[in-house]
Amino acid sequence: MQEYEVRRGHQENVEPTKLKAHMQKIFGNVQERDGKLLSSFGALKEISAWSSKKNALAVETKMDPSVADDIAQQTIKAYNTFLERATGFTAKERGKRAQKKAKDGKL
């Protein structure tokens, strides 16, 4: 499970209704089970997302490593788009934050 910080002012994006709308738009299908939103897309056999804290998004994924390269690229692009819309941080910003946490020993 990965946990992503949510940018200040974007907390409403991890509320269940908004999160479901983002997943529906990007991945095309969404189901709700046990308080988590589930979907699948391309190489993502399953992606589940939920609000873990007030300002954090938890995401769990199951991947299919046997897909073609073009499907893998589409999957990565869709996943990053989803995370950017939900958290307010770009992939580059999320990477920098993760590196800083690792350097500070908080990861």
Biopython code that builds the backbone (N, CA, C, O; Angstrom):
import numpy as np
from Bio.PDB.StructureBuilder import StructureBuilder

atoms = [
    (1, "MET", "N", (0.834, -1.174, 0.000)),
    (1, "MET", "CA", (0.000, 0.000, 0.000)),
    (1, "MET", "C", (0.884, 1.244, 0.000)),
    (1, "MET", "O", (1.868, 1.315, 0.735)),
    (2, "GLN", "N", (0.531, 2.205, -0.814)),
    (2, "GLN", "CA", (1.212, 3.487, -0.878)),
    (2, "GLN", "C", (0.291, 4.550, -0.285)),
    (2, "GLN", "O", (-0.924, 4.522, -0.481)),
    (3, "GLU", "N", (0.882, 5.464, 0.425)),
    (3, "GLU", "CA", (0.108, 6.568, 0.973)),
    (3, "GLU", "C", (0.677, 7.867, 0.412)),
    (3, "GLU", "O", (1.882, 8.109, 0.485)),
    (4, "TYR", "N", (-0.190, 8.691, -0.141)),
    (4, "TYR", "CA", (0.219, 9.936, -0.780)),
    (4, "TYR", "C", (-0.366, 11.114, -0.023)),
    (4, "TYR", "O", (-1.549, 11.124, 0.316)),
    (5, "GLU", "N", (0.481, 12.112, 0.242)),
    (5, "GLU", "CA", (0.006, 13.347, 0.859)),
    (5, "GLU", "C", (-0.880, 14.089, -0.123)),
    (5, "GLU", "O", (-0.705, 13.994, -1.338)),
    (6, "VAL", "N", (-1.828, 14.824, 0.417)),
    (6, "VAL", "CA", (-2.724, 15.624, -0.411)),
    (6, "VAL", "C", (-2.376, 17.095, -0.196)),
    (6, "VAL", "O", (-2.238, 17.557, 0.937)),
    (7, "ARG", "N", (-2.238, 17.809, -1.292)),
    (7, "ARG", "CA", (-1.900, 19.233, -1.237)),
    (7, "ARG", "C", (-3.000, 19.985, -0.485)),
    (7, "ARG", "O", (-4.182, 19.657, -0.593)),
    (8, "ARG", "N", (-2.592, 20.985, 0.268)),
    (8, "ARG", "CA", (-3.556, 21.802, 0.995)),
    (8, "ARG", "C", (-4.560, 22.393, -0.003)),
    (8, "ARG", "O", (-4.169, 22.908, -1.051)),
    (9, "GLY", "N", (-5.826, 22.318, 0.323)),
    (9, "GLY", "CA", (-6.868, 22.827, -0.555)),
    (9, "GLY", "C", (-7.426, 21.763, -1.497)),
    (9, "GLY", "O", (-8.402, 22.017, -2.203)),
    (10, "HIS", "N", (-6.819, 20.572, -1.515)),
    (10, "HIS", "CA", (-7.287, 19.477, -2.369)),
    (10, "HIS", "C", (-7.897, 18.327, -1.564)),
    (10, "HIS", "O", (-8.164, 17.261, -2.118)),
    (11, "GLN", "N", (-8.121, 18.536, -0.260)),
    (11, "GLN", "CA", (-8.660, 17.474, 0.590)),
    (11, "GLN", "C", (-10.015, 16.965, 0.103)),
    (11, "GLN", "O", (-10.338, 15.790, 0.278)),
    (12, "GLU", "N", (-10.811, 17.853, -0.511)),
    (12, "GLU", "CA", (-12.128, 17.420, -0.997)),
    (12, "GLU", "C", (-11.998, 16.402, -2.129)),
    (12, "GLU", "O", (-12.941, 15.656, -2.394)),
    (13, "ASN", "N", (-10.844, 16.358, -2.799)),
    (13, "ASN", "CA", (-10.640, 15.401, -3.889)),
    (13, "ASN", "C", (-10.510, 13.960, -3.415)),
    (13, "ASN", "O", (-10.668, 13.039, -4.217)),
    (14, "VAL", "N", (-10.229, 13.742, -2.143)),
    (14, "VAL", "CA", (-10.137, 12.374, -1.632)),
    (14, "VAL", "C", (-11.396, 11.947, -0.877)),
    (14, "VAL", "O", (-11.441, 10.863, -0.297)),
    (15, "GLU", "N", (-12.412, 12.804, -0.889)),
    (15, "GLU", "CA", (-13.709, 12.394, -0.353)),
    (15, "GLU", "C", (-14.290, 11.360, -1.310)),
    (15, "GLU", "O", (-14.074, 11.463, -2.518)),
    (16, "PRO", "N", (-15.015, 10.374, -0.810)),
    (16, "PRO", "CA", (-15.476, 9.259, -1.645)),
    (16, "PRO", "C", (-16.189, 9.644, -2.949)),
    (16, "PRO", "O", (-15.941, 9.019, -3.980)),
    (17, "THR", "N", (-17.057, 10.645, -2.929)),
    (17, "THR", "CA", (-17.791, 10.979, -4.149)),
    (17, "THR", "C", (-16.880, 11.585, -5.215)),
    (17, "THR", "O", (-16.992, 11.238, -6.391)),
    (18, "LYS", "N", (-15.978, 12.489, -4.818)),
    (18, "LYS", "CA", (-15.052, 13.093, -5.780)),
    (18, "LYS", "C", (-14.026, 12.077, -6.267)),
    (18, "LYS", "O", (-13.686, 12.045, -7.450)),
    (19, "LEU", "N", (-13.533, 11.247, -5.347)),
    (19, "LEU", "CA", (-12.559, 10.225, -5.706)),
    (19, "LEU", "C", (-13.168, 9.242, -6.702)),
    (19, "LEU", "O", (-12.517, 8.832, -7.663)),
    (20, "LYS", "N", (-14.403, 8.878, -6.466)),
    (20, "LYS", "CA", (-15.108, 7.968, -7.373)),
    (20, "LYS", "C", (-15.267, 8.608, -8.759)),
    (20, "LYS", "O", (-15.104, 7.934, -9.776)),
    (21, "ALA", "N", (-15.581, 9.888, -8.796)),
    (21, "ALA", "CA", (-15.730, 10.597, -10.073)),
    (21, "ALA", "C", (-14.409, 10.637, -10.840)),
    (21, "ALA", "O", (-14.391, 10.454, -12.057)),
    (22, "HIS", "N", (-13.309, 10.875, -10.131)),
    (22, "HIS", "CA", (-11.996, 10.883, -10.781)),
    (22, "HIS", "C", (-11.662, 9.501, -11.347)),
    (22, "HIS", "O", (-11.196, 9.382, -12.480)),
    (23, "MET", "N", (-11.902, 8.468, -10.552)),
    (23, "MET", "CA", (-11.602, 7.113, -11.013)),
    (23, "MET", "C", (-12.478, 6.733, -12.206)),
    (23, "MET", "O", (-12.011, 6.095, -13.150)),
    (24, "GLN", "N", (-13.740, 7.126, -12.157)),
    (24, "GLN", "CA", (-14.672, 6.825, -13.256)),
    (24, "GLN", "C", (-14.189, 7.477, -14.546)),
    (24, "GLN", "O", (-14.201, 6.854, -15.607)),
    (25, "LYS", "N", (-13.768, 8.722, -14.449)),
    (25, "LYS", "CA", (-13.333, 9.465, -15.635)),
    (25, "LYS", "C", (-12.038, 8.904, -16.220)),
    (25, "LYS", "O", (-11.890, 8.823, -17.440)),
    (26, "ILE", "N", (-11.105, 8.517, -15.357)),
    (26, "ILE", "CA", (-9.786, 8.074, -15.822)),
    (26, "ILE", "C", (-9.748, 6.588, -16.157)),
    (26, "ILE", "O", (-9.217, 6.203, -17.200)),
    (27, "PHE", "N", (-10.305, 5.750, -15.285)),
    (27, "PHE", "CA", (-10.221, 4.306, -15.484)),
    (27, "PHE", "C", (-11.460, 3.707, -16.141)),
    (27, "PHE", "O", (-11.402, 2.605, -16.686)),
    (28, "GLY", "N", (-12.565, 4.419, -16.094)),
    (28, "GLY", "CA", (-13.768, 3.974, -16.788)),
    (28, "GLY", "C", (-14.734, 3.136, -15.979)),
    (28, "GLY", "O", (-15.916, 3.075, -16.317)),
    (29, "ASN", "N", (-14.278, 2.494, -14.933)),
    (29, "ASN", "CA", (-15.173, 1.665, -14.127)),
    (29, "ASN", "C", (-14.779, 1.768, -12.658)),
    (29, "ASN", "O", (-13.594, 1.827, -12.330)),
    (30, "VAL", "N", (-15.758, 1.790, -11.791)),
    (30, "VAL", "CA", (-15.495, 1.894, -10.354)),
    (30, "VAL", "C", (-16.535, 1.088, -9.597)),
    (30, "VAL", "O", (-17.721, 1.109, -9.928)),
    (31, "GLN", "N", (-16.075, 0.382, -8.582)),
    (31, "GLN", "CA", (-16.959, -0.327, -7.666)),
    (31, "GLN", "C", (-16.572, 0.067, -6.248)),
    (31, "GLN", "O", (-15.434, 0.461, -5.993)),
    (32, "GLU", "N", (-17.512, -0.041, -5.338)),
    (32, "GLU", "CA", (-17.211, 0.271, -3.948)),
    (32, "GLU", "C", (-17.354, -0.998, -3.121)),
    (32, "GLU", "O", (-18.367, -1.693, -3.192)),
    (33, "ARG", "N", (-16.305, -1.292, -2.324)),
    (33, "ARG", "CA", (-16.334, -2.472, -1.474)),
    (33, "ARG", "C", (-15.566, -2.186, -0.192)),
    (33, "ARG", "O", (-14.409, -1.768, -0.240)),
    (34, "ASP", "N", (-16.189, -2.405, 0.929)),
    (34, "ASP", "CA", (-15.568, -2.220, 2.242)),
    (34, "ASP", "C", (-14.972, -0.825, 2.439)),
    (34, "ASP", "O", (-13.915, -0.688, 3.055)),
    (35, "GLY", "N", (-15.630, 0.198, 1.929)),
    (35, "GLY", "CA", (-15.166, 1.562, 2.085)),
    (35, "GLY", "C", (-14.031, 1.951, 1.160)),
    (35, "GLY", "O", (-13.470, 3.040, 1.281)),
    (36, "LYS", "N", (-13.690, 1.059, 0.233)),
    (36, "LYS", "CA", (-12.626, 1.339, -0.733)),
    (36, "LYS", "C", (-13.221, 1.367, -2.130)),
    (36, "LYS", "O", (-14.184, 0.660, -2.426)),
    (37, "LEU", "N", (-12.633, 2.193, -2.982)),
    (37, "LEU", "CA", (-13.061, 2.268, -4.374)),
    (37, "LEU", "C", (-12.137, 1.397, -5.212)),
    (37, "LEU", "O", (-10.916, 1.535, -5.138)),
    (38, "LEU", "N", (-12.711, 0.498, -6.011)),
    (38, "LEU", "CA", (-11.935, -0.451, -6.804)),
    (38, "LEU", "C", (-12.158, -0.223, -8.285)),
    (38, "LEU", "O", (-13.262, 0.103, -8.722)),
    (39, "SER", "N", (-11.086, -0.402, -9.052)),
    (39, "SER", "CA", (-11.164, -0.258, -10.492)),
    (39, "SER", "C", (-10.065, -1.101, -11.123)),
    (39, "SER", "O", (-9.243, -1.694, -10.425)),
    (40, "SER", "N", (-10.061, -1.145, -12.452)),
    (40, "SER", "CA", (-8.975, -1.803, -13.188)),
    (40, "SER", "C", (-8.789, -1.048, -14.495)),
    (40, "SER", "O", (-9.719, -0.433, -15.016)),
    (41, "PHE", "N", (-7.561, -1.107, -15.016)),
    (41, "PHE", "CA", (-7.256, -0.386, -16.254)),
    (41, "PHE", "C", (-5.918, -0.885, -16.777)),
    (41, "PHE", "O", (-4.935, -0.911, -16.037)),
    (42, "GLY", "N", (-5.871, -1.276, -18.030)),
    (42, "GLY", "CA", (-4.618, -1.686, -18.658)),
    (42, "GLY", "C", (-3.868, -2.725, -17.856)),
    (42, "GLY", "O", (-4.381, -3.817, -17.615)),
    (43, "ALA", "N", (-2.653, -2.394, -17.440)),
    (43, "ALA", "CA", (-1.817, -3.314, -16.668)),
    (43, "ALA", "C", (-2.220, -3.380, -15.195)),
    (43, "ALA", "O", (-1.711, -4.221, -14.454)),
    (44, "LEU", "N", (-3.117, -2.513, -14.771)),
    (44, "LEU", "CA", (-3.610, -2.547, -13.390)),
    (44, "LEU", "C", (-4.729, -3.579, -13.303)),
    (44, "LEU", "O", (-5.860, -3.308, -13.707)),
    (45, "LYS", "N", (-4.417, -4.757, -12.778)),
    (45, "LYS", "CA", (-5.460, -5.759, -12.580)),
    (45, "LYS", "C", (-6.495, -5.218, -11.601)),
    (45, "LYS", "O", (-7.699, -5.412, -11.762)),
    (46, "GLU", "N", (-5.983, -4.532, -10.579)),
    (46, "GLU", "CA", (-6.883, -3.927, -9.590)),
    (46, "GLU", "C", (-6.186, -2.740, -8.955)),
    (46, "GLU", "O", (-5.005, -2.794, -8.612)),
    (47, "ILE", "N", (-6.935, -1.684, -8.810)),
    (47, "ILE", "CA", (-6.469, -0.519, -8.055)),
    (47, "ILE", "C", (-7.551, -0.188, -7.045)),
    (47, "ILE", "O", (-8.721, -0.047, -7.399)),
    (48, "SER", "N", (-7.161, -0.065, -5.798)),
    (48, "SER", "CA", (-8.121, 0.333, -4.764)),
    (48, "SER", "C", (-7.585, 1.597, -4.101)),
    (48, "SER", "O", (-6.395, 1.709, -3.807)),
    (49, "ALA", "N", (-8.485, 2.537, -3.875)),
    (49, "ALA", "CA", (-8.104, 3.828, -3.300)),
    (49, "ALA", "C", (-9.101, 4.219, -2.223)),
    (49, "ALA", "O", (-10.294, 3.931, -2.323)),
    (50, "TRP", "N", (-8.594, 4.875, -1.199)),
    (50, "TRP", "CA", (-9.439, 5.364, -0.120)),
    (50, "TRP", "C", (-8.713, 6.459, 0.635)),
    (50, "TRP", "O", (-7.489, 6.570, 0.573)),
    (51, "SER", "N", (-9.475, 7.259, 1.343)),
    (51, "SER", "CA", (-8.905, 8.320, 2.159)),
    (51, "SER", "C", (-8.462, 7.694, 3.474)),
    (51, "SER", "O", (-9.284, 7.181, 4.233)),
    (52, "SER", "N", (-7.154, 7.739, 3.741)),
    (52, "SER", "CA", (-6.646, 7.076, 4.948)),
    (52, "SER", "C", (-6.590, 8.010, 6.154)),
    (52, "SER", "O", (-6.748, 7.575, 7.294)),
    (53, "LYS", "N", (-6.368, 9.273, 5.898)),
    (53, "LYS", "CA", (-6.344, 10.300, 6.945)),
    (53, "LYS", "C", (-6.984, 11.547, 6.360)),
    (53, "LYS", "O", (-7.488, 11.534, 5.237)),
    (54, "LYS", "N", (-6.959, 12.615, 7.129)),
    (54, "LYS", "CA", (-7.559, 13.858, 6.642)),
    (54, "LYS", "C", (-6.857, 14.358, 5.386)),
    (54, "LYS", "O", (-7.509, 14.851, 4.465)),
    (55, "ASN", "N", (-5.542, 14.236, 5.342)),
    (55, "ASN", "CA", (-4.806, 14.780, 4.204)),
    (55, "ASN", "C", (-3.936, 13.712, 3.529)),
    (55, "ASN", "O", (-2.797, 13.984, 3.149)),
    (56, "ALA", "N", (-4.476, 12.502, 3.383)),
    (56, "ALA", "CA", (-3.706, 11.440, 2.738)),
    (56, "ALA", "C", (-4.619, 10.517, 1.934)),
    (56, "ALA", "O", (-5.767, 10.270, 2.301)),
    (57, "LEU", "N", (-4.078, 10.025, 0.842)),
    (57, "LEU", "CA", (-4.769, 9.082, -0.027)),
    (57, "LEU", "C", (-3.994, 7.777, -0.004)),
    (57, "LEU", "O", (-2.790, 7.764, -0.259)),
    (58, "ALA", "N", (-4.671, 6.686, 0.297)),
    (58, "ALA", "CA", (-4.047, 5.365, 0.285)),
    (58, "ALA", "C", (-4.434, 4.662, -1.011)),
    (58, "ALA", "O", (-5.594, 4.691, -1.423)),
    (59, "VAL", "N", (-3.446, 4.026, -1.651)),
    (59, "VAL", "CA", (-3.675, 3.335, -2.914)),
    (59, "VAL", "C", (-2.969, 1.988, -2.867)),
    (59, "VAL", "O", (-1.808, 1.892, -2.469)),
    (60, "GLU", "N", (-3.688, 0.954, -3.279)),
    (60, "GLU", "CA", (-3.135, -0.393, -3.367)),
    (60, "GLU", "C", (-3.340, -0.875, -4.792)),
    (60, "GLU", "O", (-4.429, -0.719, -5.342)),
    (61, "THR", "N", (-2.307, -1.463, -5.405)),
    (61, "THR", "CA", (-2.426, -1.912, -6.786)),
    (61, "THR", "C", (-1.973, -3.351, -6.943)),
    (61, "THR", "O", (-1.135, -3.847, -6.189)),
    (62, "LYS", "N", (-2.546, -4.008, -7.939)),
    (62, "LYS", "CA", (-2.108, -5.335, -8.375)),
    (62, "LYS", "C", (-1.855, -5.205, -9.871)),
    (62, "LYS", "O", (-2.753, -4.855, -10.637)),
    (63, "MET", "N", (-0.622, -5.491, -10.276)),
    (63, "MET", "CA", (-0.212, -5.278, -11.656)),
    (63, "MET", "C", (-0.144, -6.581, -12.447)),
    (63, "MET", "O", (0.015, -7.662, -11.880)),
    (64, "ASP", "N", (-0.269, -6.456, -13.770)),
    (64, "ASP", "CA", (-0.071, -7.561, -14.699)),
    (64, "ASP", "C", (1.204, -7.256, -15.490)),
    (64, "ASP", "O", (1.176, -6.429, -16.401)),
    (65, "PRO", "N", (2.324, -7.912, -15.154)),
    (65, "PRO", "CA", (3.592, -7.587, -15.804)),
    (65, "PRO", "C", (3.715, -8.103, -17.240)),
    (65, "PRO", "O", (4.689, -7.791, -17.925)),
    (66, "SER", "N", (2.747, -8.882, -17.695)),
    (66, "SER", "CA", (2.861, -9.497, -19.024)),
    (66, "SER", "C", (2.199, -8.683, -20.140)),
    (66, "SER", "O", (2.047, -9.186, -21.253)),
    (67, "VAL", "N", (1.803, -7.438, -19.866)),
    (67, "VAL", "CA", (1.138, -6.638, -20.900)),
    (67, "VAL", "C", (2.159, -6.037, -21.863)),
    (67, "VAL", "O", (3.348, -5.958, -21.556)),
    (68, "ALA", "N", (1.680, -5.617, -23.022)),
    (68, "ALA", "CA", (2.543, -4.994, -24.027)),
    (68, "ALA", "C", (3.029, -3.630, -23.535)),
    (68, "ALA", "O", (2.422, -3.026, -22.650)),
    (69, "ASP", "N", (4.124, -3.156, -24.117)),
    (69, "ASP", "CA", (4.727, -1.885, -23.691)),
    (69, "ASP", "C", (3.780, -0.704, -23.843)),
    (69, "ASP", "O", (3.739, 0.168, -22.975)),
    (70, "ASP", "N", (3.015, -0.661, -24.937)),
    (70, "ASP", "CA", (2.110, 0.475, -25.132)),
    (70, "ASP", "C", (1.003, 0.496, -24.081)),
    (70, "ASP", "O", (0.585, 1.567, -23.642)),
    (71, "ILE", "N", (0.526, -0.682, -23.676)),
    (71, "ILE", "CA", (-0.488, -0.767, -22.609)),
    (71, "ILE", "C", (0.126, -0.306, -21.290)),
    (71, "ILE", "O", (-0.518, 0.405, -20.519)),
    (72, "ALA", "N", (1.360, -0.705, -21.034)),
    (72, "ALA", "CA", (2.048, -0.296, -19.802)),
    (72, "ALA", "C", (2.204, 1.223, -19.753)),
    (72, "ALA", "O", (2.004, 1.829, -18.700)),
    (73, "GLN", "N", (2.555, 1.836, -20.867)),
    (73, "GLN", "CA", (2.702, 3.296, -20.910)),
    (73, "GLN", "C", (1.375, 3.990, -20.663)),
    (73, "GLN", "O", (1.318, 4.973, -19.924)),
    (74, "GLN", "N", (0.309, 3.491, -21.273)),
    (74, "GLN", "CA", (-1.023, 4.079, -21.055)),
    (74, "GLN", "C", (-1.427, 3.950, -19.589)),
    (74, "GLN", "O", (-2.024, 4.861, -19.016)),
    (75, "THR", "N", (-1.097, 2.818, -18.996)),
    (75, "THR", "CA", (-1.440, 2.572, -17.594)),
    (75, "THR", "C", (-0.714, 3.553, -16.681)),
    (75, "THR", "O", (-1.321, 4.126, -15.776)),
    (76, "ILE", "N", (0.574, 3.747, -16.913)),
    (76, "ILE", "CA", (1.367, 4.672, -16.099)),
    (76, "ILE", "C", (0.827, 6.091, -16.228)),
    (76, "ILE", "O", (0.713, 6.814, -15.238)),
    (77, "LYS", "N", (0.499, 6.479, -17.449)),
    (77, "LYS", "CA", (-0.038, 7.824, -17.677)),
    (77, "LYS", "C", (-1.370, 8.008, -16.952)),
    (77, "LYS", "O", (-1.588, 9.039, -16.315)),
    (78, "ALA", "N", (-2.254, 7.031, -17.042)),
    (78, "ALA", "CA", (-3.557, 7.113, -16.368)),
    (78, "ALA", "C", (-3.388, 7.143, -14.847)),
    (78, "ALA", "O", (-4.065, 7.909, -14.162)),
    (79, "TYR", "N", (-2.491, 6.316, -14.324)),
    (79, "TYR", "CA", (-2.247, 6.256, -12.879)),
    (79, "TYR", "C", (-1.719, 7.598, -12.374)),
    (79, "TYR", "O", (-2.180, 8.103, -11.350)),
    (80, "ASN", "N", (-0.754, 8.174, -13.091)),
    (80, "ASN", "CA", (-0.209, 9.473, -12.692)),
    (80, "ASN", "C", (-1.251, 10.582, -12.797)),
    (80, "ASN", "O", (-1.287, 11.480, -11.955)),
    (81, "THR", "N", (-2.089, 10.529, -13.812)),
    (81, "THR", "CA", (-3.167, 11.508, -13.958)),
    (81, "THR", "C", (-4.125, 11.413, -12.777)),
    (81, "THR", "O", (-4.527, 12.430, -12.212)),
    (82, "PHE", "N", (-4.489, 10.187, -12.406)),
    (82, "PHE", "CA", (-5.378, 9.966, -11.273)),
    (82, "PHE", "C", (-4.766, 10.537, -9.990)),
    (82, "PHE", "O", (-5.432, 11.262, -9.252)),
    (83, "LEU", "N", (-3.504, 10.208, -9.728)),
    (83, "LEU", "CA", (-2.862, 10.696, -8.507)),
    (83, "LEU", "C", (-2.737, 12.209, -8.498)),
    (83, "LEU", "O", (-2.892, 12.839, -7.452)),
    (84, "GLU", "N", (-2.456, 12.800, -9.657)),
    (84, "GLU", "CA", (-2.335, 14.254, -9.720)),
    (84, "GLU", "C", (-3.673, 14.928, -9.434)),
    (84, "GLU", "O", (-3.725, 15.919, -8.707)),
    (85, "ARG", "N", (-4.744, 14.401, -9.994)),
    (85, "ARG", "CA", (-6.070, 14.994, -9.747)),
    (85, "ARG", "C", (-6.506, 14.809, -8.308)),
    (85, "ARG", "O", (-7.123, 15.703, -7.729)),
    (86, "ALA", "N", (-6.194, 13.663, -7.721)),
    (86, "ALA", "CA", (-6.629, 13.385, -6.357)),
    (86, "ALA", "C", (-5.787, 14.122, -5.320)),
    (86, "ALA", "O", (-6.328, 14.647, -4.346)),
    (87, "THR", "N", (-4.456, 14.168, -5.519)),
    (87, "THR", "CA", (-3.583, 14.745, -4.498)),
    (87, "THR", "C", (-3.187, 16.188, -4.761)),
    (87, "THR", "O", (-2.842, 16.914, -3.828)),
    (88, "GLY", "N", (-3.231, 16.612, -6.018)),
    (88, "GLY", "CA", (-2.803, 17.963, -6.355)),
    (88, "GLY", "C", (-1.313, 18.066, -6.620)),
    (88, "GLY", "O", (-0.822, 19.146, -6.951)),
    (89, "PHE", "N", (-0.576, 16.955, -6.482)),
    (89, "PHE", "CA", (0.861, 16.939, -6.737)),
    (89, "PHE", "C", (1.156, 16.209, -8.040)),
    (89, "PHE", "O", (0.549, 15.178, -8.330)),
    (90, "THR", "N", (2.089, 16.743, -8.828)),
    (90, "THR", "CA", (2.518, 16.060, -10.052)),
    (90, "THR", "C", (3.418, 14.884, -9.669)),
    (90, "THR", "O", (3.824, 14.754, -8.515)),
    (91, "ALA", "N", (3.723, 14.034, -10.644)),
    (91, "ALA", "CA", (4.603, 12.886, -10.401)),
    (91, "ALA", "C", (5.973, 13.358, -9.910)),
    (91, "ALA", "O", (6.562, 12.753, -9.014)),
    (92, "LYS", "N", (6.467, 14.433, -10.498)),
    (92, "LYS", "CA", (7.772, 14.976, -10.107)),
    (92, "LYS", "C", (7.740, 15.464, -8.653)),
    (92, "LYS", "O", (8.666, 15.209, -7.883)),
    (93, "GLU", "N", (6.671, 16.161, -8.292)),
    (93, "GLU", "CA", (6.545, 16.663, -6.922)),
    (93, "GLU", "C", (6.410, 15.507, -5.927)),
    (93, "GLU", "O", (7.000, 15.549, -4.847)),
    (94, "ARG", "N", (5.641, 14.480, -6.283)),
    (94, "ARG", "CA", (5.499, 13.312, -5.399)),
    (94, "ARG", "C", (6.839, 12.620, -5.200)),
    (94, "ARG", "O", (7.160, 12.182, -4.096)),
    (95, "GLY", "N", (7.626, 12.521, -6.279)),
    (95, "GLY", "CA", (8.947, 11.912, -6.189)),
    (95, "GLY", "C", (9.878, 12.685, -5.279)),
    (95, "GLY", "O", (10.592, 12.095, -4.468)),
    (96, "LYS", "N", (9.875, 14.002, -5.408)),
    (96, "LYS", "CA", (10.730, 14.845, -4.560)),
    (96, "LYS", "C", (10.330, 14.719, -3.090)),
    (96, "LYS", "O", (11.193, 14.661, -2.214)),
    (97, "ARG", "N", (9.038, 14.678, -2.823)),
    (97, "ARG", "CA", (8.558, 14.551, -1.449)),
    (97, "ARG", "C", (8.962, 13.197, -0.865)),
    (97, "ARG", "O", (9.354, 13.110, 0.298)),
    (98, "ALA", "N", (8.867, 12.149, -1.669)),
    (98, "ALA", "CA", (9.251, 10.808, -1.204)),
    (98, "ALA", "C", (10.752, 10.749, -0.919)),
    (98, "ALA", "O", (11.177, 10.150, 0.069)),
    (99, "GLN", "N", (11.551, 11.369, -1.784)),
    (99, "GLN", "CA", (13.000, 11.397, -1.561)),
    (99, "GLN", "C", (13.350, 12.147, -0.279)),
    (99, "GLN", "O", (14.225, 11.726, 0.478)),
    (100, "LYS", "N", (12.661, 13.258, -0.045)),
    (100, "LYS", "CA", (12.920, 14.047, 1.157)),
    (100, "LYS", "C", (12.553, 13.240, 2.411)),
    (100, "LYS", "O", (13.285, 13.261, 3.400)),
    (101, "LYS", "N", (11.419, 12.532, 2.364)),
    (101, "LYS", "CA", (11.021, 11.701, 3.507)),
    (101, "LYS", "C", (12.031, 10.597, 3.762)),
    (101, "LYS", "O", (12.379, 10.321, 4.910)),
    (102, "ALA", "N", (12.508, 9.958, 2.684)),
    (102, "ALA", "CA", (13.485, 8.892, 2.815)),
    (102, "ALA", "C", (14.789, 9.436, 3.404)),
    (102, "ALA", "O", (15.406, 8.801, 4.260)),
    (103, "LYS", "N", (15.193, 10.600, 2.943)),
    (103, "LYS", "CA", (16.419, 11.224, 3.437)),
    (103, "LYS", "C", (16.296, 11.585, 4.913)),
    (103, "LYS", "O", (17.252, 11.448, 5.677)),
    (104, "ASP", "N", (15.116, 12.045, 5.305)),
    (104, "ASP", "CA", (14.870, 12.420, 6.705)),
    (104, "ASP", "C", (14.583, 11.203, 7.591)),
    (104, "ASP", "O", (14.464, 11.331, 8.810)),
    (105, "GLY", "N", (14.472, 10.027, 6.974)),
    (105, "GLY", "CA", (14.217, 8.800, 7.737)),
    (105, "GLY", "C", (12.773, 8.622, 8.135)),
    (105, "GLY", "O", (12.482, 7.870, 9.065)),
    (106, "LYS", "N", (11.850, 9.298, 7.449)),
    (106, "LYS", "CA", (10.434, 9.208, 7.799)),
    (106, "LYS", "C", (9.683, 8.203, 6.945)),
    (106, "LYS", "O", (8.489, 7.989, 7.157)),
    (107, "LEU", "N", (10.346, 7.590, 5.996)),
    (107, "LEU", "CA", (9.672, 6.667, 5.086)),
    (107, "LEU", "C", (9.848, 5.248, 5.508)),
    (107, "LEU", "O", (9.341, 4.341, 4.848)),
]
sb = StructureBuilder()
sb.init_structure("model")
sb.init_model(0)
sb.init_chain("A")
sb.init_seg("    ")
for serial, (resi, resn, name, xyz) in enumerate(atoms, 1):
    if name == "N":
        sb.init_residue(resn, " ", resi, " ")
    sb.init_atom(name, np.array(xyz, "f"), 0.0, 1.0, " ", f" {name:<3s}", serial, name[0])
structure = sb.get_structure()
